[in-house]
Amino acid sequence: MHKIRYNLVEDDFSLDEVIQSVATRGPQDNPVHILNLDNIVAKHQNWCKQLPRIEPFYAVKCNDDPAIIRTLIALGAGFDCASKKEIEKVLKLGADSNKIIYAHTAKSLDSITYAKSCGINLMTFDGEIELDKIKKLHPEASLVLRIRYDSPNAMISLGKKFGCDPEHEAPYLLKYAKSLGLNVIGVSFHVGSGNKDPDCFYGAIKTTRSIFSVATELEFDLSILDIGGGLPGDHDQPIDAFATAINLALHRYFPIKSGVRVIAEPGTYYVASAVNLVVNVQSKRIIRSRQQDNISEIMYYLNDGMFGSFDRLSPRRYPPTVFPGNSQLVRNRNKFQTTLWGPTCDSTDLIATGWMMEELQIGDCLVFDNMGAYGSVLATNFNGFAKPKILVYISRSSWDQLKLEKNARKLKRRNH
């Protein structure tokens, strides 16, 4: 069902050469995602180095490609699932049920029953009605209270929809859970997607400390802190400052001797830079000034757009790399005001405008980097246009490393 075709390459392979090879094949109806699993392995290694106390539970919603899921399973990561289908997918791909957190605070009745049947006990809540549902359908669950703590600099404020007020609602919900005889074992938060403020994590972790104290008074034994997601993942956006703030806060409020297990729900961090998108110019339109002798703008129509790989909430920050489709063509090297459109008949299908670019020709390929987060999972077939074709690449050394780690985990489970 989840058969994956891997392109196994030597360790000295050049991703640029791979991209060029795909781009120079000529125009294609389908856009192409070049998925580099080496990038994900490197991201995991960097995570373990910079955030050694924190167990990553990858947010499946960010990119649910089977090759990504299997790679993270081999690396020992857990998974943040938000639906029955996501749970089904990661389990079928080999994930352990005890490495899954059902991190949705408004779960359907059927999905709670399904999670219980799969042995998934760890799940979140932020309201009393959710507690009533869990009491009825999965009373043995291990619950994590989600509080609201928004970064003012986040691109998407998840607190508008999820998370209780930490000062007033949280104590009440802990008391209510106690009255139902439910087992609350942790606290979680999410500062928001696209967060640009590392210190926001420090404030959020500090806030959870007081909730742990309230829980202790109610004789709950809280053992998990879930710091959510919100870390950047583009190749030019390191997490060093975020790691510093998080580690300082953990050292002060949840030192190792506290025995608290710390997990997180990174999504964008792991996959954003792992995908390069290759598209081609299918049509163009030249806009001239009133005198009809000067080009004021050139508009291009690509075979992917806002209903495909491009995330409406993450505008492109810089122009793509261009691979000429016809190297024999004499080209105008002057730069013109440029607008890039997607292929659909919808006028909101606007990728970018205002860039100054050299003139492109029909059949030219454009390569966009940092395209691994959300694009493929949000892609549609609107207007009948194809979703991206995915090509998976991995180096021989990474392939061998994943096999070794997977076998080591199997042996460990067998010995236990």
C-alpha positions in Angstrom: 0.0 0.0 0.0 2.8 2.4 0.9 5.4 1.2 -1.6 8.1 3.8 -1.9 10.6 4.1 -4.7 13.9 5.3 -3.3 16.7 6.8 -5.5 19.8 5.5 -3.7 22.8 7.7 -4.5 26.5 7.7 -3.5 27.6 9.8 -0.5 29.3 12.4 -2.7 26.1 13.1 -4.7 25.3 16.7 -5.3 21.7 17.8 -4.7 22.2 20.6 -7.2 23.2 18.0 -9.9 20.0 16.0 -9.0 17.9 19.1 -9.4 19.6 20.1 -12.6 19.0 16.6 -14.0 15.3 16.8 -13.3 15.0 20.4 -14.6 16.8 19.7 -17.8 14.5 16.8 -18.8 12.2 19.4 -20.2 8.7 20.6 -19.6 6.4 18.3 -17.6 2.7 18.6 -16.8 3.3 17.5 -13.3 5.4 19.7 -10.9 8.1 17.7 -9.2 9.1 17.5 -5.5 12.6 16.4 -4.9 12.6 15.0 -1.4 16.1 14.7 0.1 16.0 12.3 3.1 19.6 13.1 4.0 18.3 16.6 5.0 15.9 15.0 7.4 18.6 12.8 8.9 20.8 15.9 9.4 17.9 17.8 11.0 17.4 15.0 13.5 21.1 14.9 14.3 21.0 18.7 14.9 17.9 18.3 17.1 19.6 15.7 19.3 22.7 17.9 19.6 20.9 21.2 20.4 17.9 19.9 22.3 19.2 16.7 23.9 16.5 16.4 26.6 13.5 16.8 24.2 11.9 13.9 22.4 10.6 14.9 19.0 7.0 13.8 18.1 6.8 14.8 14.5 3.6 16.7 13.5 2.3 14.5 10.7 0.0 17.2 9.4 3.1 19.1 8.1 4.0 16.5 5.5 2.7 12.9 5.6 4.8 11.4 2.9 5.5 7.8 3.7 9.2 8.1 3.1 9.4 10.9 5.7 7.4 8.9 8.2 9.5 5.8 7.8 12.7 7.8 8.1 11.6 9.3 11.3 10.5 5.9 12.7 13.9 4.5 12.0 15.5 7.5 13.7 13.4 6.8 16.8 11.1 9.9 16.6 7.5 9.9 17.9 4.5 11.3 16.1 1.9 14.0 16.8 -1.3 12.8 15.2 -4.5 14.9 15.0 -7.0 12.4 13.4 -7.9 8.8 13.0 -6.4 8.7 9.4 -3.1 10.1 10.6 -3.0 7.5 13.4 -3.8 4.7 10.9 -1.1 5.9 8.5 1.8 6.0 11.0 0.9 2.7 12.5 0.7 1.0 9.1 4.1 2.4 8.3 5.6 0.8 11.5 5.2 3.3 14.3 4.7 2.1 17.9 1.5 3.2 19.6 3.4 4.3 22.6 5.3 6.8 20.4 2.1 8.6 19.4 0.4 11.5 21.1 -3.1 12.2 19.9 -2.6 16.0 20.0 -6.1 17.3 19.1 -8.2 18.8 21.8 -11.5 18.4 19.9 -11.5 14.7 19.0 -14.4 12.9 17.4 -16.1 10.1 19.4 -15.1 7.5 16.9 -11.5 8.6 16.8 -11.2 8.3 20.6 -12.5 4.8 20.5 -10.2 4.0 17.7 -7.2 5.4 19.5 -8.0 3.2 22.5 -8.3 0.1 20.3 -4.8 0.8 19.0 -3.3 1.2 22.5 -2.8 5.0 22.2 -3.3 6.5 25.6 -1.5 9.8 25.4 -3.9 12.6 24.3 -4.6 16.2 24.9 -7.6 18.2 26.2 -8.5 21.9 26.9 -12.1 21.8 28.0 -14.5 20.0 30.2 -16.6 18.5 27.4 -13.6 16.8 26.0 -13.0 15.3 29.5 -16.5 14.0 29.6 -16.0 12.3 26.2 -12.7 10.7 27.3 -14.3 9.6 30.6 -17.0 7.8 28.7 -14.8 6.3 25.9 -11.2 6.0 27.1 -11.1 6.5 30.9 -7.6 4.9 31.2 -6.1 7.6 28.9 -3.0 9.6 30.0 -4.0 13.2 29.6 -2.1 16.3 28.7 -3.7 19.7 29.5 -3.1 22.2 26.7 -2.8 25.8 27.7 -2.8 28.9 25.5 0.4 30.8 25.2 0.7 32.8 21.9 3.8 34.4 20.5 2.9 37.9 19.2 5.3 37.3 16.4 3.8 34.0 15.2 2.5 33.8 11.6 -0.4 31.6 12.7 -1.9 32.0 16.2 -3.2 28.5 17.2 -4.4 29.9 20.5 -7.4 31.4 18.8 -8.7 27.8 18.4 -6.9 25.7 21.0 -5.6 25.9 24.5 -7.2 27.0 27.8 -6.4 30.1 29.8 -3.5 29.1 32.1 -4.4 31.3 35.0 -8.2 30.7 35.3 -9.3 27.8 33.2 -6.4 25.4 33.8 -6.9 25.0 37.6 -10.6 24.4 37.1 -10.0 21.8 34.4 -7.5 20.0 36.6 -10.1 19.9 39.5 -12.7 18.7 37.0 -10.5 15.9 35.7 -9.8 14.9 39.3 -13.5 14.7 40.1 -13.9 12.4 37.1 -11.1 10.2 38.2 -9.1 10.8 35.1 -5.3 10.7 34.9 -3.7 14.0 33.9 0.1 13.5 33.5 1.3 16.6 31.7 0.9 20.1 30.3 1.4 21.3 26.7 1.4 24.5 24.7 2.0 25.7 21.2 3.4 29.2 20.7 2.1 29.4 17.1 3.4 28.4 13.7 6.0 30.6 12.0 7.1 32.0 15.4 10.0 34.4 15.2 10.5 35.0 18.9 12.8 32.4 20.7 12.2 34.0 24.1 8.5 33.2 23.8 9.4 29.6 24.6 11.1 30.7 27.8 7.9 32.5 28.9 5.7 29.5 28.0 7.8 27.0 29.9 7.8 29.4 32.9 4.0 29.6 32.8 3.6 25.8 32.8 5.7 25.5 36.1 2.8 27.1 38.0 0.3 24.6 36.6 2.5 21.7 37.7 2.4 23.2 41.2 -1.4 23.4 41.1 -1.6 19.8 39.8 0.7 18.6 42.7 -1.7 20.2 45.2 -4.5 18.1 43.6 -2.3 15.0 43.9 -1.7 14.6 40.2 1.8 13.3 39.4 2.7 15.3 36.3 5.6 13.8 34.4 5.4 15.3 30.8 6.0 18.8 29.5 5.1 19.2 25.8 6.5 22.4 24.3 4.7 22.0 20.9 6.1 23.2 17.6 6.8 26.6 16.1 10.5 26.2 15.2 11.8 27.3 11.8 12.9 24.8 9.2 14.2 26.7 6.2 17.8 26.0 5.4 18.8 29.6 6.2 16.9 29.8 9.5 18.8 27.9 12.3 17.3 27.1 15.6 20.3 28.0 17.8 18.6 30.9 19.5 15.4 28.9 20.1 17.4 26.0 21.6 19.3 28.4 23.9 16.0 29.9 25.2 14.4 26.5 25.6 17.3 24.9 27.4 17.7 27.8 29.8 14.0 27.6 30.7 14.2 23.9 31.2 17.3 24.2 33.3 15.6 26.7 35.6 12.0 25.4 35.8 12.3 21.7 34.9 15.9 20.6 35.7 16.9 17.0 34.9 16.5 16.0 38.6 12.8 16.9 38.4 12.3 13.7 36.4 9.9 15.5 33.9 9.9 14.0 30.4 10.1 16.8 27.8 8.6 16.2 24.3 7.9 18.5 21.4 5.8 18.5 18.2 8.1 19.8 15.5 6.8 19.7 11.9 8.3 22.5 9.8 11.7 22.1 11.4 12.1 18.6 10.1 10.8 18.9 6.6 10.8 22.5 5.2 14.3 22.4 3.8 14.0 18.7 2.7 12.0 19.5 -0.5 12.9 21.4 -3.7 10.1 22.1 -6.1 10.7 22.0 -9.9 8.1 23.7 -12.0 8.1 25.0 -15.6 6.8 28.0 -17.4 3.8 27.0 -19.4 2.7 30.4 -20.7 3.6 34.1 -20.4 2.1 37.5 -21.1 4.0 40.7 -21.7 2.5 44.0 -20.4 3.8 47.1 -22.2 3.6 50.7 -21.4 1.1 53.0 -23.2 3.7 53.8 -25.8 3.9 50.1 -26.5 7.7 50.3 -26.7 8.6 49.5 -23.1 7.9 46.4 -21.2 6.4 47.3 -17.8 5.8 43.8 -16.5 6.0 40.2 -17.6 3.5 37.6 -16.2 4.3 33.9 -16.2 1.9 31.0 -15.7 3.5 28.0 -14.0 2.3 24.4 -13.6 2.0 24.7 -9.9 0.6 27.4 -7.6 -1.4 28.3 -4.5 -3.8 25.4 -4.9 -0.8 23.1 -5.1 2.6 23.3 -3.5 2.6 26.9 -2.4 1.4 27.6 1.1 -0.8 30.7 1.2 0.5 31.6 4.7 4.2 31.4 3.9 4.9 33.8 1.0 8.1 33.2 -0.9 10.9 35.4 0.3 13.2 35.3 -2.8 13.1 34.4 -6.5 13.6 30.8 -7.6 16.7 29.4 -9.4 16.1 29.3 -13.2 17.2 26.4 -15.5 16.7 27.5 -19.2 14.7 25.0 -21.2 16.3 25.9 -24.5 20.0 26.7 -24.1 20.3 27.7 -27.7 17.9 30.5 -27.4 19.3 34.1 -27.4 18.1 35.6 -24.1 17.3 39.1 -22.9 19.4 39.7 -19.8 17.6 42.8 -18.8 15.5 42.5 -15.6 11.8 43.2 -15.7 9.0 43.5 -13.1 7.8 39.9 -12.8 4.6 38.2 -11.6 4.3 34.4 -11.2 0.9 32.9 -11.4 -0.2 29.3 -10.8 -2.0 27.3 -13.5 -5.7 27.6 -12.4 -8.4 30.0 -13.5 -8.6 31.6 -10.0 -7.1 35.1 -9.8 -6.0 34.4 -6.2 -3.6 31.8 -7.5 -0.8 34.3 -7.2 2.7 33.0 -6.2 4.7 36.2 -6.2 4.7 39.7 -7.7 7.2 42.5 -7.7 10.4 40.5 -8.2 12.9 41.8 -10.8 13.9 38.9 -13.0 15.5 38.2 -16.3 13.0 37.3 -19.0 11.9 33.7 -19.0 10.9 31.5 -21.9 8.2 28.8 -22.3 9.7 25.6 -21.0 12.1 27.1 -18.6 12.3 25.3 -15.3 12.1 27.2 -11.9 13.4 25.6 -8.7 12.0 26.7 -5.3 13.7 25.5 -2.2 12.3 25.1 1.4 9.1 23.6 0.0 8.7 20.6 2.3 6.2 22.1 4.9 2.5 21.8 4.2 2.6 22.2 0.4 2.0 18.6 -0.5 -0.6 17.9 2.1 -2.6 21.0 1.2 -2.3 20.5 -2.6 -5.6 19.9 -4.5 -6.6 18.9 -8.0 -8.6 22.1 -8.4 -9.3 22.9 -12.1 -8.0 19.4 -12.9 -4.3 20.2 -12.5 -2.0 17.5 -11.2 -0.5 17.3 -7.7 3.3 17.2 -7.5 5.2 14.0 -8.4 7.5 13.1 -5.6 11.1 11.8 -6.2 12.8 10.5 -3.1 16.6 10.6 -2.8 18.9 9.2 0.0 22.6 8.7 0.2 24.1 5.2 0.7 25.5 6.2 4.2 22.2 7.5 5.4 20.4 4.4 4.1 22.8 2.2 6.0 22.5 4.3 9.1 18.7 4.1 9.1 18.9 0.3 8.7 21.3 0.0 11.6 19.2 2.2 13.9 16.0 0.4 12.9 17.6 -3.0 13.7 19.0 -1.7 17.0 15.5 -0.6 18.1 14.0 -4.0 17.1 16.7 -5.8 19.2 16.0 -3.5 22.1 12.3 -4.1 22.0 12.9 -7.9 21.8 15.2 -7.8 24.8 12.6 -6.0 26.8 
